[in-house]
Amino acid sequence: MSAPDSGPTLTLAQRRQSLLVRSALLREQLASSVQSLEPVWSTADRVHQGIAWVRNHPLWVGAAVGLLAIWRPRKTLSAGLRLWGWWKTIRQWSEFIKK
């Protein structure tokens, strides 16, 4: 005679195995999908590192801007004014979005 629980146990074991196989397949699909985004994440990491470097080395950035101001004063002033305009616009939009 068989135990009364062997039927449901077998069904649960089959269900568990089916879920494990499906989970492995989904993991593989996710890994291949994420792999296609690797260049994007790599570029984002480089940009983040560049921003961190600029924040940690303001003297070097100031020296470079100073040299540009001496070498090409009009272009430096023009670029500075453009950047300042963009900065003001971004600040206004960020304040608008916060509200």
C-alpha positions in Angstrom: 0.0 0.0 0.0 1.2 3.5 -0.8 1.1 6.4 1.6 -1.7 8.9 1.0 0.7 11.8 0.8 2.9 10.4 -2.0 0.6 11.8 -4.8 0.7 15.5 -3.6 4.4 15.2 -2.7 5.2 14.0 -6.2 3.3 16.8 -7.6 5.1 19.3 -5.4 8.4 17.9 -6.3 7.6 18.1 -10.0 6.4 21.7 -9.6 9.6 22.6 -7.7 11.7 21.1 -10.4 9.7 22.9 -13.1 10.2 26.2 -11.2 13.9 25.6 -10.8 14.3 25.0 -14.5 12.3 28.1 -15.3 14.3 30.2 -12.9 17.6 29.1 -14.5 16.2 30.0 -17.9 15.1 33.4 -16.7 18.5 34.1 -15.1 20.2 33.3 -18.4 17.9 35.6 -20.3 18.5 38.4 -17.8 22.2 38.0 -18.0 22.2 38.3 -21.8 19.9 41.3 -21.6 22.1 43.1 -19.1 25.2 42.3 -21.2 23.8 44.4 -24.0 23.7 47.4 -21.6 27.3 47.0 -20.5 28.6 49.8 -22.8 26.0 52.2 -21.4 26.9 51.4 -17.8 30.6 51.7 -18.6 30.2 55.1 -20.1 28.0 56.2 -17.2 30.7 55.0 -14.8 33.4 57.0 -16.6 31.3 60.1 -16.6 30.7 59.7 -12.8 34.5 59.2 -12.2 35.2 62.3 -14.3 32.7 64.4 -12.2 34.3 63.0 -9.0 37.7 63.9 -10.2 36.6 67.5 -11.0 35.1 67.8 -7.6 38.2 66.5 -5.9 40.7 68.6 -7.9 39.2 72.1 -8.3 42.6 73.7 -8.4 43.5 71.9 -11.6 40.2 72.8 -13.2 40.7 76.5 -12.2 44.2 76.4 -13.6 42.9 75.0 -16.9 40.2 77.7 -17.1 42.7 80.4 -16.3 45.1 79.2 -19.0 42.2 79.2 -21.5 41.2 82.7 -20.4 44.8 83.9 -21.1 45.1 82.0 -24.4 41.6 82.6 -25.8 39.8 85.3 -23.7 36.8 85.9 -26.0 36.1 82.2 -26.5 36.5 81.5 -22.8 34.2 84.4 -21.9 31.6 83.3 -24.5 31.7 79.7 -23.3 31.5 80.8 -19.7 28.4 82.9 -20.4 26.8 80.0 -22.2 27.6 77.6 -19.4 26.2 80.1 -16.9 23.0 80.4 -18.9 22.6 76.7 -19.0 23.3 76.5 -15.3 20.6 79.1 -14.5 18.1 77.2 -16.7 18.8 73.9 -15.1 18.5 75.4 -11.6 15.1 77.0 -12.6 13.8 73.7 -14.0 15.0 71.8 -10.9 13.2 74.2 -8.6 10.1 74.0 -10.8 10.2 70.2 -10.8 10.6 70.1 -7.0 7.3 72.0 -6.6 
